[in-house]
Amino acid sequence: MLNIILFGPPGAGKGTQSQQLKEKYNLTYLSTGDILREEMAAETEIGRKVKDIISKGGLVSDEIVVSIIRGRVEANQKSAGFLFDGFPRTVRQAEMLDGIMKEFSLKINRVLSLEVPEEILINRMIERGKTSGRADDNIDSIKHRFVEYDEKTKPVLAYYEKQGNLKGINGVGQIQDIFAALCAEIDKIQ
Ligand code: AMP
């Protein structure tokens, strides 16, 4: 099994790259952001719980996202592998993911971190907000998402660095070049 975490700040291109990566490597794609948006659209109990937090750009509780991920991993054990996008976003989530991996005798093979300077990210997200229809692609929520990223998500990098699993990838440039750089790293794994 090939289990990859695509890491990076909001707007780094994780979603775009994931679409191609999941196709090429036949991976089960787990984007907690997408799953939470589906829950909101379907007005489930979880959807109602997270709606306000997400629209303001805050992080949803670790318990909610981890239980979603655990359920998806359990349900897809025969998969060729998992591609995690937007998860883990806190050190506690990373620790709990290690627990889940252990439980199912799996491991994270690599954490690929898309590196993009913050000025570029904010402009990209404002542009995206014009067409995405996402309640959190407005300037106040975007700013708050970066505060959350800096305070709670960045420390996840050190967690994986310590495990020797982290690889930084330049996330500025043509989509296909960035995809090629990601694939080159993944192809080193097997
Ligand atoms: P994304 O689509 O990954 O940018 O996520 C959109 C929003 O969903 C985030 O700003 C958070 O409010 C919430 N979210 C997504 N993934 C997580 C996570 N792993 N932990 C906490 N909140 C999350």
Residues whose N, C-alpha, C, O or C-beta is under 5 A from the ligand:
A	BS01	AMP	T32 G33 D34 L36 I53 I54 G57 G58 L59 V60 V65 G86 F87 P88 R89
